[in-house]
């Protein structure tokens, strides 16, 4: 039987089959941040354990870091304690720390790829659910809990059950003004937020093949929002071109050897899958959420659905979502006033995201009723954007240009919604209270759609505003 990439990597990393029915899997790369690692290090000390392979673990700070200032100590004493703890833990256990002080800090799922740490054929874990981002490189990457962070630090392995694999083909050609964020929101809308449970998603087809690495990362990033533990794309020349020359990527003779190996990992043309889903690109329009999970989504030209239009398994949260969002069925989202616009996060805080927004906002002004933030995904992204003058374009248009961090994606920092403010957001989750206020309301959309909403002061079709 011809294998898909998932099973090739799984089999090559299996240490042993366990009586539980699980497999003990070796982990190539372990990424840690300040929120889920302190307890894990504490457990190591309590057990008198050392780190098995410190050279395979890399750290950064992203969730709690303020984006308005880098001044220390932070006003939030807990945030200050966390950043002190991760630095001390990294020094004690000899772990590489990408820190603000050395200018290498960033969101963990942004710096892994940009440093060349994320490579095809590897197993990657992090104490963060959006670790699936790294699957864009042809890796098996997934989030883990704090006790598993401890286990990986101590053993460089995990006991796991093998996933089924669903192939999702996106064929055809995306219309102008339709982005990778729209594609993944559409997929989640079609398959549901629980549709991927027990699966790894393999994305393919002509649309995926044509995407840049940063677009592919957006797709894989939100796999977890569709219930899939893993989302990945087979490595190809686009992958190799992105990685070549990066700090931790193979170099010299090792580069050619690596590429030969990486090519062999791609799923065979006749590989077996547990399920196959086909979606035509022409059916995808600019997509945004109306509810309280990423599957409660609609195209910009549609109206909010009625209960009867919702799948039976998703009807339980329908009324709750409308009540929380203060919306009505059969009403359009276009014209809904917003208070805040947020462009950033591990989903859409990369350089190409910022370049695309800058291309359209030049000459426009953010509505006087909107607070608009643009937060680069890493210090490197910030430097590159500034070298291209993007920050000046944003500031002239009325956006706040911030320091790197997770920011308003999850609001474990000073960037929070107030009361029941509505935020147009390029992030990945629209759960209740996700952006810092128990009543705050989040509408997910692409960065260009967020920019359009910021300028109009309301949800709008970016294609019409920017004449895309």
Rosetta blueprint (number, residue, H / E / L):
1 X L
2 X L
3 X L
4 X L
5 X H
6 X H
7 X H
8 X H
9 X H
10 X H
11 X H
12 X H
13 X H
14 X E
15 X E
16 X E
17 X E
18 X L
19 X L
20 X L
21 X L
22 X L
23 X E
24 X E
25 X E
26 X E
27 X L
28 X L
29 X E
30 X E
31 X E
32 X E
33 X L
34 X L
35 X L
36 X L
37 X L
38 X H
39 X H
40 X H
41 X H
42 X H
43 X H
44 X H
45 X H
46 X H
47 X H
48 X L
49 X L
50 X L
51 X L
52 X L
53 X L
54 X H
55 X H
56 X H
57 X E
58 X E
59 X E
60 X E
61 X L
62 X L
63 X L
64 X L
65 X L
66 X L
67 X L
68 X L
69 X L
70 X L
71 X L
72 X L
73 X L
74 X L
75 X L
76 X L
77 X H
78 X H
79 X H
80 X H
81 X H
82 X H
83 X H
84 X H
85 X H
86 X H
87 X H
88 X H
89 X H
90 X H
91 X H
92 X H
93 X H
94 X L
95 X L
96 X E
97 X E
98 X E
99 X L
100 X L
101 X L
102 X L
103 X L
104 X L
105 X L
106 X E
107 X L
108 X H
109 X H
110 X H
111 X H
112 X H
113 X H
114 X H
115 X L
116 X L
117 X L
118 X L
119 X L
120 X L
121 X L
122 X L
123 X E
124 X E
125 X E
126 X E
127 X L
128 X L
129 X H
130 X H
131 X H
132 X H
133 X H
134 X H
135 X H
136 X H
137 X H
138 X L
139 X L
140 X E
141 X E
142 X E
143 X E
144 X L
145 X L
146 X H
147 X H
148 X H
149 X H
150 X H
151 X H
152 X H
153 X H
154 X H
155 X H
156 X L
157 X E
158 X E
159 X E
160 X E
161 X L
162 X L
163 X L
164 X E
165 X E
166 X E
167 X E
168 X E
169 X E
170 X E
171 X E
172 X L
173 X L
174 X L
175 X L
176 X L
177 X L
178 X L
179 X L
180 X H
181 X H
182 X H
183 X H
184 X H
185 X H
186 X H
187 X H
188 X H
189 X H
190 X H
191 X H
192 X L
193 X L
194 X L
195 X L
196 X L
197 X L
198 X L
199 X E
200 X E
201 X E
202 X E
203 X E
204 X E
205 X L
206 X H
207 X H
208 X H
209 X H
210 X H
211 X L
212 X L
213 X H
214 X H
215 X H
216 X H
217 X H
218 X H
219 X H
220 X H
221 X H
222 X H
223 X H
224 X H
225 X H
226 X H
227 X L
228 X L
229 X L
230 X E
231 X E
232 X E
233 X E
234 X L
235 X L
236 X L
237 X H
238 X H
239 X H
240 X H
241 X H
242 X H
243 X H
244 X L
245 X L
246 X L
247 X L
248 X L
249 X L
250 X L
251 X L
252 X L
253 X H
254 X H
255 X H
256 X H
257 X H
258 X H
259 X H
260 X H
261 X H
262 X H
263 X H
264 X H
265 X H
266 X L
267 X L
268 X L
269 X L
270 X L
271 X L
272 X L
273 X L
274 X L
275 X E
276 X E
277 X E
278 X E
279 X E
280 X E
281 X H
282 X H
283 X H
284 X L
285 X L
286 X L
287 X E
288 X E
289 X E
290 X L
291 X L
292 X L
293 X L
294 X L
295 X L
296 X L
297 X E
298 X E
299 X E
300 X L
301 X L
302 X L
303 X E
304 X L
305 X L
306 X L
307 X H
308 X H
309 X H
310 X L
311 X L
312 X H
313 X H
314 X H
315 X H
316 X H
317 X H
318 X H
319 X H
320 X H
321 X H
322 X H
323 X H
324 X H
325 X H
326 X L
327 X L
328 X L
329 X L
330 X L
331 X L
332 X E
333 X L
334 X L
335 X L
336 X L
337 X E
338 X L
339 X L
340 X E
341 X E
342 X E
343 X E
344 X L
345 X H
346 X H
347 X H
348 X H
349 X L
350 X L
351 X H
352 X H
353 X H
354 X H
355 X H
356 X H
357 X H
358 X H
359 X H
360 X H
361 X H
362 X L
363 X L
364 X L
365 X L
366 X L
367 X L
368 X L
369 X L
370 X L
371 X E
372 X E
373 X E
374 X E
375 X E
376 X L
377 X L
378 X E
379 X H
380 X H
381 X H
382 X H
383 X H
384 X H
385 X H
386 X H
387 X H
388 X L
389 X L
390 X H
391 X H
392 X H
393 X H
394 X H
395 X H
396 X H
397 X H
398 X L
399 X L
400 X E
401 X E
402 X E
403 X L
404 X L
405 X L
406 X L
407 X H
408 X H
409 X H
410 X L
411 X L
412 X L
413 X L
414 X L
415 X L
416 X L
417 X L
418 X L
419 X L
420 X L
421 X L
422 X E
423 X E
424 X E
425 X E
426 X L
427 X L
428 X L
429 X L
430 X L
431 X L
432 X L
433 X L
434 X L
435 X L
436 X L
437 X L
438 X L
439 X L
440 X L
441 X E
442 X E
443 X E
444 X E
445 X L
446 X L
447 X H
448 X H
449 X H
450 X H
451 X H
452 X H
453 X H
454 X H
455 X H
456 X H
457 X L
458 X E
459 X L
460 X L
461 X L
462 X H
463 X H
464 X H
465 X H
466 X L
467 X L
468 X L
